[in-house]
Amino acid sequence: MINETLVELSRWQFAITALFHFLFVPLTIGMTWILFIMEAVFVMTGREIYRDMTKFWGKLFGINFAIGVATGLTMEFEFGTNWSYYSHYVGDVFGAPLAIEGLMAFFLESTFVGMFFLGWDRLSRKQHLIGTFLMAIGTNFSALWILIANGWMQNPVGSEFNYVTMRMELVSFAEIIFNPVAQVKFIHTVAAGYVAGSMFVLSISSYYLLKGRDVAFAKRSFSVAAGFGVAAILSVILLGDESGYEVGEVQRVKLAAIEAEYHTEPAPAAFTVVGFPDDEAMETHYAVKIPYALGIIATRSLTEEVIGLRDLQKLHEPRIRNGMVAYDYLIKLRNGEETPENIAGFNQTKQDLGYGLLLKRYTDNVVDATEAQIQAAVKDSTPPVAPVFWAFRMMVASGMIMLVLFVLAFYFNARREIEHKRWLLWAILCALPLPWVAIETGWFVAEFGRQPWAISEVLPTFLATSDLAVSDVVFSLVAFVIVYTVLFIIEMWLMIRFAKMGPSALHTGRYHFEQTPPNDVGLRQRSV
Amino acid sequence: MFDYETLKLLWWGIIGFLFIGFAITDGMDMGVGGLLPFVAKEDVERRVVINTVGAHWDGNQVWFITAAASLFAAWPMVYSAAFSGFYFAMMLTLFCLMLRPLAFDYRSKIASSAWRANWDKALFVGSMVPPLVFGIAFGNLLQGVAFSFDTLMRVSYSGSFLALFNPFSLLCGVVSVAMVLMHGTTWLVMRTDANVARRASNIGSVVSLILPLCFITAGLIVWQSVDGYVITSAIDTMAQAQPTIKTVAVVAGAWLNNFTNNPYLWFIPATSIVMSLFVFVMMRLNVKSGLKSELCKVMAFIASSLSSAGVILTAGVSMFPFVMPSSSRPNHSLTMWDTVASETTLSLMLIAVVVFIPIIIGYTLWCYRKMWRTVTIAEIEQNSHSAY
């Protein structure tokens, strides 16, 4: 039988480690391009301040990058350590993009990141710039392959279940690469990373402007971030994930959960701004709605319906029953009864095998499920609505605030009035956490909204775990929480210290703290 | 393109190649991290040591990441059985590996000596524990691991964490640590001068003797008292991956069968031993020449790389075609014939490897060439704020 505690702990551990890793990755993705832009200006104009900008923001980038690499290792291990049935069941398909990510992207990024930090005196200007470009391209390709793998979890195209090997096997790699879910996911996610990078530079530059320190340096950094940021935030919003929600059953479920749409509405559906989703009654209480908006956002049409959760669950019930038949055939086949009838029977029903596996939570044999157990599995076939609903709204609200700030920043910067708009600089400084709020809640919507599936309609999450003792996972989970907390404190401490110091950290002799060295900072405490 | 049998064989070779790549590149900077407390006495010396690998450790580490990801893609059952079976060992390795990127990047950012001393310890632990655990894991693979599959191919591990530590597996751990330490010394001898290089040479001369000694001892133990595994049913090399349908016998000394049947394979362990002895000779000659013989330095590094490759290949070849034998249910042992990914995946991944590995090696070498120099104390003092 399934050990629910083990499943819960494994999910918590994966969620915590992935969310933590994802605090650092988007900033890396965004910063690489910002650094490339700054360095390109330096190489083209030869103006030293742009090299200083590249080096200083590069220092902050490095502090973030190191912890991103460290916590990324966890993800590589965890599929095997904690999700070993998952690894067996889909490794044939899911492993390939991960391995190609290593070969094509991660090698490039990691090799040239070393050149970025330590190659300034060893490479010509152009060579160094090309290295920075390769680092940025590598980072973005890395995101592409990871999101192709993740897109396949959301919408598993290009693959087929093989009862002989008892796993999903690759049929068409092209379909996996051109999976529409993966494509929109990639654009949405990297653009979100660009927003994070822009907001990071914009906020810290605002801090220097508010303090009146290193103004020339801060204004130039601000300009780069404002320009890049406006483009990025518009891409995130206009090329939002919604367009990918038309494809695939689980994406449709997720969309209904995001909107707390229990009942199918006539097209075009209204968008629920706020409300209180109630999974028991399957109703949203006190909903405030905008007519037509959801239908237009989600389907890009006025005539297509967005199906509600009640109707989606109704569609799942026959699939669960059919899945029981598939499971029956599968067991016969696995026990050596490979008769033509059994093979034909299995092939006819195997598209619903995953739905049958949902019953494993209640009965190990699946085929002997009672009516009550089947109804329970039907209930399970959609995620809890409220967390997805609220997380999505937090993401959108953060995005909208950032849109306003970036547009204002861009506008006043273009009019060269930004220094005098202290209220705006303060607002931007306070908005520094917003990209992370949006990114983490967005990740949560995508992955929690996929439940109960690890691989949509193929493998339920609760089946995907390793065969570990509860105490094993308690131990590692506690270790992760402690170690990650310590690492986070160290990282933030360093980051804040260097951000406060500003370009003086480069020790070029040209910046604020080097003009009149404060007496209270002794040589021993001064950072290098 | 290729038939399934050929693909399976090629992938055995590719996985081996990636692990050898890992040992030669990342093994080098792990060795450097492990040597840090012994070759460098002052802070500036430690910075010299760290900066010899400063620009490269991250790229090197990707050999490990790619090797593990390829295991995931090409041998998914091995990936899932090994990582979940060795749960605590893997978690330990992971936490140690996490220390390295941070230690490299954060250490020299703050001038406090306590701060730096702690990161130096972190770098030492992060560089020494993973090779130790990998060596112990290899020792356990040779002895068989207690795992089995159910009807739906769910793997369960029935051994304990403490059982992983036995005299033989610990010896394998020592072999692995000695291997990376030797490799680290040959690197430092090439890239540093003065006291650091002298100490590295001296340590290298000792380690290059310990390695073959432990390696030969481990070999004798394998011959005398470690049970090998033999497939006793017919092997269909073209068959789909079904690791549970064959029959396997446990036979004393069977890990030497491949060598007995193909005596030319003795060339592999022999190379490893000869090459580490060669490292010893080169290290001594280099000290005699006043640390000035560039030829000795380069030859030592190449010999050390070959020796590492030999150690890994010896383990792989002696177990072939087994990859992860099961001690509790020998019939469920994982072999390179029956744990593999589908033909489509293997073909696709082969193309990816053939296209990208030469490109990777190309730009990696370019970067090494660009950064090539003797790192001196003077250089670090001059670039105190930008160096690691």
Chai-1 contact restraints between the chains, C-beta under 6 A:
chainA,res_idxA,chainB,res_idxB,connection_type,confidence,min_distance_angstrom,max_distance_angstrom,comment,restraint_id
A,G62,B,D105,contact,1.0,0.0,6.0,A-B,restraint_1
A,A66,B,P101,contact,1.0,0.0,6.0,A-B,restraint_2
A,A66,B,L102,contact,1.0,0.0,6.0,A-B,restraint_3
A,A66,B,D105,contact,1.0,0.0,6.0,A-B,restraint_4
A,V69,B,P101,contact,1.0,0.0,6.0,A-B,restraint_5
A,A70,B,M98,contact,1.0,0.0,6.0,A-B,restraint_6
A,A70,B,P101,contact,1.0,0.0,6.0,A-B,restraint_7
A,A70,B,L102,contact,1.0,0.0,6.0,A-B,restraint_8
A,L73,B,L97,contact,1.0,0.0,6.0,A-B,restraint_9
A,E76,B,I65,contact,1.0,0.0,6.0,A-B,restraint_10
A,E76,B,A68,contact,1.0,0.0,6.0,A-B,restraint_11
A,F77,B,M90,contact,1.0,0.0,6.0,A-B,restraint_12
A,F77,B,L94,contact,1.0,0.0,6.0,A-B,restraint_13
A,G80,B,Y79,contact,1.0,0.0,6.0,A-B,restraint_14
A,G80,B,S80,contact,1.0,0.0,6.0,A-B,restraint_15
A,G80,B,F83,contact,1.0,0.0,6.0,A-B,restraint_16
A,T81,B,F83,contact,1.0,0.0,6.0,A-B,restraint_17
A,T81,B,S84,contact,1.0,0.0,6.0,A-B,restraint_18
A,T81,B,Y87,contact,1.0,0.0,6.0,A-B,restraint_19
A,T81,B,M90,contact,1.0,0.0,6.0,A-B,restraint_20
A,S84,B,S80,contact,1.0,0.0,6.0,A-B,restraint_21
A,S84,B,S84,contact,1.0,0.0,6.0,A-B,restraint_22
A,S84,B,V155,contact,1.0,0.0,6.0,A-B,restraint_23
A,Y85,B,R154,contact,1.0,0.0,6.0,A-B,restraint_24
A,S87,B,P76,contact,1.0,0.0,6.0,A-B,restraint_25
A,S87,B,Y79,contact,1.0,0.0,6.0,A-B,restraint_26
A,S87,B,S80,contact,1.0,0.0,6.0,A-B,restraint_27
A,H88,B,P76,contact,1.0,0.0,6.0,A-B,restraint_28
A,H88,B,M77,contact,1.0,0.0,6.0,A-B,restraint_29
A,H88,B,S80,contact,1.0,0.0,6.0,A-B,restraint_30
A,H88,B,M153,contact,1.0,0.0,6.0,A-B,restraint_31
A,G91,B,F72,contact,1.0,0.0,6.0,A-B,restraint_32
A,G91,B,P76,contact,1.0,0.0,6.0,A-B,restraint_33
A,D92,B,P76,contact,1.0,0.0,6.0,A-B,restraint_34
A,D92,B,A341,contact,1.0,0.0,6.0,A-B,restraint_35
A,D92,B,S342,contact,1.0,0.0,6.0,A-B,restraint_36
A,D92,B,T345,contact,1.0,0.0,6.0,A-B,restraint_37
A,G95,B,F72,contact,1.0,0.0,6.0,A-B,restraint_38
A,G95,B,A73,contact,1.0,0.0,6.0,A-B,restraint_39
A,G95,B,P76,contact,1.0,0.0,6.0,A-B,restraint_40
A,A96,B,A73,contact,1.0,0.0,6.0,A-B,restraint_41
A,A96,B,T345,contact,1.0,0.0,6.0,A-B,restraint_42
A,A96,B,M349,contact,1.0,0.0,6.0,A-B,restraint_43
A,L98,B,A69,contact,1.0,0.0,6.0,A-B,restraint_44
A,L98,B,F72,contact,1.0,0.0,6.0,A-B,restraint_45
A,A99,B,A69,contact,1.0,0.0,6.0,A-B,restraint_46
A,A99,B,S70,contact,1.0,0.0,6.0,A-B,restraint_47
A,A99,B,A73,contact,1.0,0.0,6.0,A-B,restraint_48
A,I100,B,A352,contact,1.0,0.0,6.0,A-B,restraint_49
A,G102,B,I65,contact,1.0,0.0,6.0,A-B,restraint_50
A,G102,B,T66,contact,1.0,0.0,6.0,A-B,restraint_51
A,G102,B,A69,contact,1.0,0.0,6.0,A-B,restraint_52
A,L103,B,T66,contact,1.0,0.0,6.0,A-B,restraint_53
A,L103,B,A352,contact,1.0,0.0,6.0,A-B,restraint_54
A,L103,B,F356,contact,1.0,0.0,6.0,A-B,restraint_55
A,M104,B,F356,contact,1.0,0.0,6.0,A-B,restraint_56
A,F106,B,V62,contact,1.0,0.0,6.0,A-B,restraint_57
A,F107,B,V62,contact,1.0,0.0,6.0,A-B,restraint_58
A,F107,B,I360,contact,1.0,0.0,6.0,A-B,restraint_59
A,S110,B,D58,contact,1.0,0.0,6.0,A-B,restraint_60
A,S110,B,G59,contact,1.0,0.0,6.0,A-B,restraint_61
A,S110,B,V62,contact,1.0,0.0,6.0,A-B,restraint_62
A,T111,B,G59,contact,1.0,0.0,6.0,A-B,restraint_63
A,T111,B,T364,contact,1.0,0.0,6.0,A-B,restraint_64
A,T111,B,C367,contact,1.0,0.0,6.0,A-B,restraint_65
A,V113,B,D58,contact,1.0,0.0,6.0,A-B,restraint_66
A,G114,B,A55,contact,1.0,0.0,6.0,A-B,restraint_67
A,G114,B,H56,contact,1.0,0.0,6.0,A-B,restraint_68
A,G114,B,D58,contact,1.0,0.0,6.0,A-B,restraint_69
A,M115,B,C367,contact,1.0,0.0,6.0,A-B,restraint_70
A,L118,B,G54,contact,1.0,0.0,6.0,A-B,restraint_71
A,L118,B,A55,contact,1.0,0.0,6.0,A-B,restraint_72
A,R122,B,K370,contact,1.0,0.0,6.0,A-B,restraint_73
A,R122,B,M371,contact,1.0,0.0,6.0,A-B,restraint_74
A,L123,B,K370,contact,1.0,0.0,6.0,A-B,restraint_75
A,V164,B,Q240,contact,1.0,0.0,6.0,A-B,restraint_76
A,T165,B,Q240,contact,1.0,0.0,6.0,A-B,restraint_77
A,T165,B,A241,contact,1.0,0.0,6.0,A-B,restraint_78
A,M166,B,L152,contact,1.0,0.0,6.0,A-B,restraint_79
A,M166,B,M153,contact,1.0,0.0,6.0,A-B,restraint_80
A,E169,B,S342,contact,1.0,0.0,6.0,A-B,restraint_81
A,L170,B,S342,contact,1.0,0.0,6.0,A-B,restraint_82
A,L170,B,T344,contact,1.0,0.0,6.0,A-B,restraint_83
A,L170,B,T345,contact,1.0,0.0,6.0,A-B,restraint_84
A,F173,B,L348,contact,1.0,0.0,6.0,A-B,restraint_85
A,R334,B,T151,contact,1.0,0.0,6.0,A-B,restraint_86
A,S466,B,S84,contact,1.0,0.0,6.0,A-B,restraint_87
A,D467,B,S156,contact,1.0,0.0,6.0,A-B,restraint_88
A,D472,B,Y87,contact,1.0,0.0,6.0,A-B,restraint_89
A,S476,B,M91,contact,1.0,0.0,6.0,A-B,restraint_90
A,H507,B,H385,contact,1.0,0.0,6.0,A-B,restraint_91
A,S527,B,I110,contact,1.0,0.0,6.0,A-B,restraint_92
A,V528,B,A111,contact,1.0,0.0,6.0,A-B,restraint_93
A,V528,B,S384,contact,1.0,0.0,6.0,A-B,restraint_94
A,V528,B,H385,contact,1.0,0.0,6.0,A-B,restraint_95
